[in-house]
Amino acid sequence: ETSGTGWGNAVTVSIEDGVAWVTMNRPDKRNAINPAIVREMTAVFDALEADDAAEVIVITGAGDAFSAGQDLKEYFRETESWPPHERDKLFAQNAAWQWRRTMFYRKPTIAAVNGWCFGGAFQILIGCDLAIASDDATFGLSEINWGIIPAGIVTKSVSMVMSQRDAMYYIMTGETFDGKQAAEMKLVNKSVPADQLRAEASKLAQTLRAKNPNVLRACKTAYHHVRQMGWEQSLDYLMAKSDQTTFRDKSRGAEKGMSQFIDEKKYRPGLGAYDK
Ligand code: ACO
């Protein structure tokens, strides 16, 4: 595990086989998100964006928690006395890394939910492109239990990935659910026994690594944008995005893919990726 320049030890990063493991590292506080995590995550995302060794990002937590959400003491209570513009800046920076950055990041992002996942941590979970949980992870929209609504952008996030019945049920009851249930309701892609979480997340990361990164980037951006558009705008946007992606792809992936199938008869695109 390494701590790079620009951040302290609230977040650790280790890069292995093209995958950057970004770990929220306040296990004693169940990785509750305090201003240090916000600052360090921002620095980590900046650094990894520029680092070619990091092709896929996996976000996880140290100890028995993914993250217990926003730090009630350091993120909420202690910042009440901050100058309002400083507090606004912190909140904006938090939104930036937790969902806007993960969602529109230049590289694929995977959440590996290893344990407790509450409140604000749903923003990270849902911001990430894909998610794997351990069967015994515990999820909860616990805001109701301490008298606030799921704010930040938690309610919006859950409304995008959970069914109305599930979202309303868990928002209103604050009841917890486990990784298996999260997989059944498709809040995560799948859940696995805890001792297989790392291997499963690695496997998924390696699958993504084998794809064309320029196209992956365009796919995720396009998905999020067309969800908010009408059909006619979506068609026009997607055709333009497709041209842009092909035009900007220095590796000329689409040409290779077509040629390896039609001319060389080297592979079957229905069953796997072309050779980059
Ligand atoms: N904010 C601040 N401190 C926290 C948080 C949090 N969200 N979660 C845990 N901690 C701290 C505890 O205060 C405690 O600190 P201390 O050792 O200095 O007393 C330490 O982490 C360990 O917490 P315990 O409660 O002792 O750990 P336990 O394993 O028994 O329980 C659990 C873990 C279930 C996660 C519990 O800590 C909890 O309910 N945390 C709050 C979860 C939550 O509701 N998060 C807020 C969501 S709302 C939002 O994010 C906007």
Residues whose N, C-alpha, C, O or C-beta is under 5 A from the ligand:
A	BS01	ACO	D28 K29 R30 A32 A68 G69 Q70 D71 L72 K73 W116 F118 G119 G120 S142 E143
